[in-house]
Amino acid sequence: MSQEIRKIFIRLSMWNNEIQGYLPVGTLVYDNDPSHRLGFVGFSYDRSYVEEKWPAVDPAHLDPHIDGGRFVVKGRNGHVPHYFASFLPGEFGQQLLSEVDQRWEGLTEAEKLYVMTLAHGDFGAPQLNPQNDQFNQPIRDLDELSRLVQAIREFQNGASPSPITSEIQGALCSFRGPKPKVDYEEEKNGVARRFVAKLNTTGYYNDARITATFTTIEKNAGISVCENQVVPLDCGEEVLLSYNYARTEQFDRHDDGDRYRRILKYNRISFKTLLAEDPVIGNTERPNYRHIVHAIDRYSADPISDKEELFRRAVLSAATNHTSNGLENMEMYDKGMGNWRLSPSFHNLPNPMTDAQFEVGFGDGIMTGNLLRLDERFLVSLGSQMGFNPTDSLALAYPVTNALVNLETTMDLHDLSSNDRSTARECVRLAAVKKLHSRLSDDEKVQNKLAEKQKIPTATFEEEAPTPRHRSPGM
C-alpha cells in the first residue's frame, strides 16, 4: 500500500466554541514521488486563517505567524509534525489495525494518518479530512460496550480476531497509549457527555476502583480532575468511565431567553508534543518537572496557577508512587483563542513496585520511589524548580498530605476489596505522609500562609466551561 500512495492531502478543521462551528485551518501534504522529494511532508495554514489571526493549533511548533504559516518536516521518512502524530492510534489501536491488514505496519506516519481518516477523523476540536464519509460515532449503549469489551478480551487471549471495523475504528483508535480504551457517550437530560472507557490492565488491583479512589484523593487535595465512575458490565468486568474534558455539551440561553444546545470541544496537546525537539531536553536526558515548568512558562495564559496545580500533582505522584507521570499523561488545552491552560488530571494509578522509575523525575537523580524521601527538604527543592519559596511550597503541599492521611476513609467510600486496600497501602508512603502532615500542621508559618489564602477549591472540568452569550447557528 505504501508504494501506491504518491501524494496525499489531509485537511485540518478546528471547532470554535464561540461560533459553534468548524473553521478551515490548513492542509498536511505528503509527497512520496521518488522523482521529486522522497517522503516530503509539509503543513500549510490557509491564508484566510493566518490573515484573520486565529491561534496556533500547536504553539510550540506550528505558529501561523512564522514563515507565512508554512512548515516542512525535517527528514524524508514520511514523519508528520508532532501535533499530527498525536492523532495516530496508540499501541493497542495499532495492534488492532495491523491484525486486520499487515500492510499497516509498512506505512509511514503520513500514510497511516491518511488511511485512518478514511474511516474517522473526529478528535474533539480538531477534525481531519472532514470531507470524507467517516464513522465518528462513539459507543452509546452499555450492552454494546459490554460486547466490545468481551471481544477485546477474546482478541487479547488469542481466541478471536481483531474486532475492529470501519464503523468502530473511531471508538477504538482515538486515544494514545498501550491500554485498550473506548470512546463512549452518555446522553442525559438532552445533552451528551463523552467518556473514555478504560479497561483494567495492570494485574495489581482493580484499576477502575483504584483510579476512582485516587481521583477522590486528588479532589480533596485541591487538584482539578476529570470526574469518573466505575460501571459494572454484563460481561463480568468493571470499567472506568473517565470524563473526556475535550468534548461535551450543555444547554445555554440566548440574550432573548431562547434555549439552545451548546457543543464544547477543545484542542489539547500533551507535554510530549509541546516539548518535542525543545533544546531544554537533551537527546539523552530523562524529562523532569523543570521541563514541564519550562513549557508552562512559555505557553500558559496563567503560569502561576498552573504551576501551583502542577506542584500539587507532583507531590501526590511522589507520595503514591505514581510512576506513570509521563509527558504523555499530562496535557494543556486551548480554552479559546490561544488561551492555553493545564488540563485536568486524568491519570493517577499508583505503582506498588517501589523500584520502578518515574517517567518524569523530580530532579537531582531522584528517579525511583525507593530513592525518594518525602519530607520538607524534598518539598522545598521541588517548589524551587517551579519558582516557589519554601513557605509557599510547604503550604501548597498541605492539602495533599491532608487528603492522603484520610486514605482509609476514602477506600471505605469506594468499597475497595481487601486485596486492593492492601496494595493501595503499599503504594502510598503513609507513615512518611502522616509525619510530614503533622509537622506541617504545627508549622506556624505554613498555617499563617494557608490562612492568608482563600481555601483552594476542588474543581472538575465542567465547572470551568465558559458560557458566552451569543446566538449560535442552528444545530
C-alpha positions in Angstrom: 0.0 0.0 0.0 2.8 2.4 0.8 4.2 2.1 -2.7 0.8 3.0 -4.2 0.4 6.3 -2.3 2.3 9.1 -4.1 0.7 12.3 -2.9 -1.9 12.7 -0.2 -3.6 15.7 1.4 -5.1 15.8 4.9 -7.3 18.8 5.6 -7.4 20.1 9.2 -10.5 21.9 10.6 -10.9 23.2 14.1 -14.1 23.5 16.1 -14.7 27.0 17.6 -16.9 27.2 20.7 -17.7 30.8 20.1 -19.2 30.4 16.6 -20.4 26.9 17.3 -18.9 25.6 14.0 -15.7 24.4 12.3 -13.0 26.7 10.9 -10.9 25.6 7.9 -7.3 25.6 9.2 -4.9 24.2 6.7 -3.5 21.2 4.8 -1.0 18.5 5.6 0.8 17.4 2.4 2.7 14.2 1.8 4.6 13.6 -1.5 6.1 10.2 -1.9 7.0 10.6 -5.6 10.6 9.4 -5.9 11.1 11.8 -8.9 10.6 14.7 -6.5 11.5 14.8 -2.8 11.0 11.3 -1.4 8.9 11.4 1.8 8.3 15.2 1.8 5.8 16.2 4.4 4.7 19.8 5.0 1.8 21.7 6.6 0.4 25.0 5.4 -2.1 27.1 7.1 -4.9 28.5 4.9 -4.2 32.2 4.0 -7.6 33.2 5.5 -6.7 31.5 8.8 -3.5 33.5 9.1 -5.0 36.8 7.9 -7.8 36.6 10.5 -5.2 36.0 13.2 -6.6 32.7 14.5 -4.4 31.0 17.1 -1.7 28.3 16.5 -3.0 24.8 16.7 0.4 23.9 18.3 2.1 26.9 19.9 5.4 25.1 20.2 5.8 24.1 16.5 3.1 25.5 14.3 2.9 29.2 14.8 0.8 30.6 11.9 2.7 33.9 12.0 6.1 32.3 11.4 7.3 31.6 7.8 3.9 32.6 6.5 2.3 29.6 8.2 4.2 27.0 6.2 6.2 24.2 7.7 8.3 21.4 6.4 9.2 18.3 8.4 12.9 17.6 8.5 13.9 14.2 7.1 12.4 12.2 4.4 10.8 9.2 6.2 7.2 10.3 6.0 7.1 11.5 9.5 4.3 14.1 10.2 4.6 17.1 12.5 4.5 16.2 16.2 1.0 17.7 16.6 -0.4 15.4 13.8 1.5 12.4 15.2 -0.6 12.7 18.3 -3.7 11.7 16.3 -2.2 8.3 15.3 -3.6 5.3 17.3 -1.8 4.2 20.4 -0.1 0.9 20.7 -3.3 -1.0 21.2 -5.1 0.6 18.3 -2.1 -0.1 16.1 -2.2 -3.7 17.1 -5.9 -4.0 16.2 -5.3 -2.4 12.8 -2.2 -4.4 11.9 -4.0 -7.7 12.7 -6.7 -6.7 10.1 -4.2 -5.7 7.4 -0.5 -6.5 7.8 0.4 -3.7 5.3 -0.4 -1.2 8.1 3.0 -1.8 9.7 4.8 -0.9 6.5 3.1 2.5 6.1 4.8 5.8 7.0 3.2 8.1 9.6 1.7 10.2 6.9 0.2 7.2 5.1 -1.2 5.8 8.4 -2.8 9.1 9.2 -4.4 9.4 5.7 -5.7 5.8 5.7 -7.1 6.3 9.2 -9.1 9.4 8.1 -10.9 7.3 5.5 -12.8 5.9 8.5 -12.7 8.5 11.2 -11.2 11.9 11.9 -13.0 13.5 14.8 -10.6 14.3 17.7 -12.6 16.8 19.7 -11.9 20.3 18.3 -9.6 19.1 15.6 -11.1 17.2 12.7 -9.1 15.6 9.9 -10.4 15.2 6.4 -14.0 16.1 7.3 -14.9 15.8 3.6 -14.7 12.0 3.9 -17.7 9.9 4.7 -16.4 8.9 8.1 -17.7 6.9 11.1 -17.1 9.2 14.1 -19.8 7.8 16.3 -18.8 6.7 19.9 -20.3 3.7 21.6 -23.6 4.8 23.2 -25.0 1.7 24.9 -23.7 -0.2 27.9 -24.7 -3.5 26.3 -22.8 -2.7 23.2 -19.8 -1.6 25.3 -20.0 -4.9 27.2 -19.9 -6.9 24.0 -17.0 -4.9 22.7 -15.0 -5.4 26.0 -15.6 -9.1 25.7 -14.4 -9.1 22.1 -11.3 -7.2 23.1 -10.5 -9.7 25.8 -11.0 -12.6 23.4 -8.7 -10.9 21.0 -6.1 -10.4 23.7 -6.3 -14.1 24.6 -5.9 -15.1 21.0 -9.3 -16.7 20.9 -10.7 -14.4 18.2 -9.5 -12.0 15.5 -9.3 -8.2 15.9 -12.8 -6.8 16.5 -12.1 -3.6 14.7 -14.3 -2.5 11.7 -14.6 0.8 9.9 -17.7 1.6 11.9 -16.0 1.3 15.3 -12.4 2.4 14.4 -13.0 5.8 15.8 -14.3 4.4 19.1 -11.2 2.1 19.5 -8.4 4.2 17.9 -9.0 7.7 19.2 -6.7 7.5 22.2 -3.0 7.2 22.8 -1.1 4.6 24.9 -0.8 0.8 25.1 -4.0 0.2 27.1 -7.4 -0.5 25.5 -9.8 2.4 25.7 -13.2 3.0 24.1 -14.9 6.3 23.2 -18.2 6.2 25.0 -21.1 8.7 25.1 -23.9 9.0 27.6 -27.0 11.3 27.0 -28.7 12.7 30.0 -31.4 15.4 30.2 -31.0 16.2 26.5 -27.2 16.7 26.4 -24.4 14.3 25.6 -21.3 13.7 27.8 -18.3 12.0 26.4 -16.2 9.5 28.4 -13.1 7.4 27.9 -14.0 3.8 28.9 -10.8 2.4 30.4 -10.3 -1.4 30.8 -8.4 -2.9 33.7 -4.9 -3.9 32.7 -2.4 -3.7 35.5 -3.0 -7.0 37.3 -2.1 -5.4 40.6 -5.6 -4.4 41.5 -9.0 -3.4 40.1 -7.8 -0.4 38.1 -11.2 1.2 37.9 -11.9 1.3 41.6 -8.3 2.3 42.5 -8.5 5.2 39.9 -11.8 6.4 41.3 -10.4 6.2 44.9 -7.3 8.3 44.0 -9.4 10.7 42.0 -11.3 11.5 45.2 -8.0 12.0 46.9 -7.0 14.4 44.1 -10.2 16.4 44.5 -9.7 16.6 48.3 -6.2 17.8 47.6 -7.5 20.7 45.5 -6.4 19.2 42.2 -8.6 19.7 39.1 -9.7 16.3 37.8 -11.8 14.6 35.2 -14.7 13.1 37.0 -15.1 9.3 36.7 -17.3 6.4 37.7 -17.0 2.7 38.0 -19.5 0.8 35.8 -20.2 -3.0 36.0 -20.8 -4.6 32.7 -22.8 -7.8 31.8 -19.6 -9.4 30.6 -18.5 -9.6 34.2 -16.0 -6.7 34.2 -15.9 -3.3 35.7 -14.7 -0.4 33.6 -13.9 3.1 34.4 -15.8 5.8 32.6 -13.5 8.9 32.7 -15.0 12.2 31.6 -13.5 13.3 28.3 -12.9 17.0 29.0 -12.1 17.8 25.4 -15.7 17.4 24.2 -19.0 17.9 25.9 -22.4 19.6 25.6 -24.5 21.9 27.8 -27.7 23.9 27.5 -27.4 27.7 27.3 -29.7 30.6 26.6 -29.5 33.4 24.1 -30.0 37.0 25.2 -33.7 36.7 24.3 -34.0 33.7 26.6 -34.3 31.1 23.9 -32.7 27.8 25.0 -30.1 26.0 22.8 -27.7 23.1 23.0 -24.1 24.3 23.1 -21.3 22.0 21.9 -17.9 22.4 23.6 -14.8 21.0 22.1 -11.2 21.8 22.9 -7.8 21.5 21.2 -5.5 19.5 23.5 -1.7 18.9 23.4 0.4 16.6 25.5 3.6 17.8 27.1 5.3 15.1 25.0 4.3 17.1 21.9 4.9 20.5 23.4 8.5 19.6 24.4 9.4 17.6 21.3 12.7 18.8 19.9 12.9 21.5 22.6 16.6 22.1 23.4 15.7 22.3 27.1 15.6 18.5 26.9 18.8 16.9 25.6 18.7 13.9 23.3 19.5 11.5 26.2 18.1 13.4 29.2 15.2 11.9 31.0 12.4 14.5 31.5 11.8 16.1 34.9 9.4 18.6 36.3 11.7 21.5 35.3 10.9 20.7 31.7 7.2 20.8 32.3 7.6 24.1 34.1 9.5 25.4 31.1 6.6 24.6 28.8 4.0 26.1 31.2 6.1 29.3 31.5 6.2 29.6 27.7 2.6 28.7 26.7 0.2 29.1 29.7 -2.1 32.0 30.0 -1.8 31.7 33.8 1.5 30.1 34.6 1.4 30.8 38.3 -1.9 29.0 38.8 -0.8 26.1 36.5 2.5 25.7 38.3 0.7 25.5 41.7 -1.6 22.8 40.2 1.5 21.0 38.8 3.2 21.2 42.2 0.3 19.5 44.0 0.1 16.8 41.4 3.9 16.2 41.6 3.7 15.9 45.4 0.8 13.4 45.1 2.7 11.4 42.5 5.7 11.2 44.8 3.6 10.2 47.8 1.7 7.5 45.9 4.5 6.2 43.7 2.6 7.3 40.6 5.4 6.4 38.2 3.3 6.8 35.0 3.5 10.5 35.4 5.0 10.9 31.9 4.8 13.7 29.5 2.0 11.9 27.5 -0.2 11.7 30.6 -0.2 15.5 31.1 -1.7 18.0 28.7 -2.5 21.6 28.0 -5.7 22.7 26.3 -6.8 25.8 24.5 -9.8 27.4 26.3 -10.2 29.7 23.2 -8.1 32.0 21.0 -4.7 30.6 22.2 -5.7 30.7 25.9 -3.7 27.6 26.9 -4.0 26.1 30.4 -3.0 23.0 32.2 -5.6 20.3 31.6 -7.4 18.5 34.4 -5.8 15.3 35.8 -6.9 12.1 34.1 -4.2 9.6 35.1 -3.3 8.8 38.7 -2.7 5.0 39.1 -0.2 4.3 41.9 2.5 1.6 41.5 3.3 -0.9 44.2 6.8 -1.6 42.7 9.0 1.0 44.5 12.0 0.2 42.3 10.1 1.3 39.2 11.3 4.6 37.6 9.2 7.6 37.5 8.6 8.6 33.8 9.2 12.3 34.9 11.8 12.7 37.5 11.9 15.1 40.4 15.5 16.3 39.7 18.9 15.6 41.2 18.8 11.9 40.3 15.5 11.0 42.1 14.0 8.6 39.6 12.7 5.7 41.7 10.4 5.6 44.7 13.0 3.9 46.9 15.3 6.8 46.5 12.7 9.4 47.4 12.4 10.8 50.9 9.1 12.6 51.4 10.0 15.5 53.8 10.3 19.3 53.9 13.6 19.2 52.1 12.0 17.4 49.1 9.1 19.8 49.0 11.2 22.9 49.1 13.5 21.5 46.4 10.6 20.6 44.2 8.9 24.0 44.8 12.1 25.9 43.9 12.0 24.3 40.5 8.6 25.9 40.0 9.6 29.3 41.4 8.0 29.0 44.9 9.7 30.0 48.1 10.0 27.4 51.0 6.9 28.5 52.9 4.7 28.6 49.8 6.0 25.2 48.8 5.1 23.7 52.2 1.7 25.4 52.2 0.9 24.1 48.7 1.7 20.6 49.8 -0.5 20.7 52.9 -3.9 19.9 51.2 -2.2 16.9 49.5 -0.9 15.4 52.8 -4.3 16.2 54.4 -6.1 14.2 51.7 -3.7 11.3 52.0 -3.9 10.9 55.8 -7.6 10.1 55.2 -6.8 7.2 52.8 -8.7 4.6 54.8 -11.9 6.7 54.8 -11.6 7.2 51.1 -11.1 3.5 50.4 -14.2 2.8 52.5 -16.1 5.3 50.3 -15.2 3.3 47.2 -15.7 -0.1 48.6 -12.3 -1.5 47.8 -11.6 -5.2 48.2 -9.2 -6.3 51.0 -6.5 -7.0 48.3 -6.9 -3.6 46.7 -6.7 -1.9 50.1 -3.5 -3.8 50.9 -2.0 -2.9 47.5 -3.0 0.8 47.9 -1.3 0.9 51.3 1.9 -0.5 49.7 1.8 2.3 47.1 1.3 5.2 49.5 4.1 6.4 51.8 1.6 6.6 54.5 4.0 6.7 57.5 6.1 9.4 55.9 2.9 11.3 54.9 1.5 11.3 58.4 4.7 12.5 60.0 5.1 15.2 57.4 1.4 16.3 57.7 1.8 16.5 61.5 4.9 18.8 61.1 3.1 21.0 58.5 0.1 21.3 60.8 2.4 22.5 63.7 4.3 24.9 61.4 3.1 28.4 62.3 4.4 29.9 59.0 2.7 27.3 56.9 -0.6 27.7 58.7 -0.4 31.5 58.5 0.2 31.2 54.8 -2.8 28.9 54.4 -4.9 31.4 56.4 -3.8 34.2 54.1 -5.1 32.5 51.0 -8.6 31.5 50.3 -9.4 27.8 50.5 -8.0 26.0 47.5 -11.1 25.0 45.5 -11.7 21.4 44.4 -12.6 21.5 40.8 -13.9 19.5 37.9 -13.6 20.4 34.3 -17.3 21.0 33.9 -17.2 23.9 36.4 -14.6 25.7 34.2 -16.6 25.8 31.0 -17.2 29.4 29.8 -20.7 30.4 28.9 -20.6 33.4 26.5 -24.0 34.9 25.4 -24.4 34.9 21.7 -26.8 33.4 19.1 -25.3 30.3 17.7 -26.2 28.7 14.3 -28.9 26.1 14.4 -27.5 22.7 15.2 
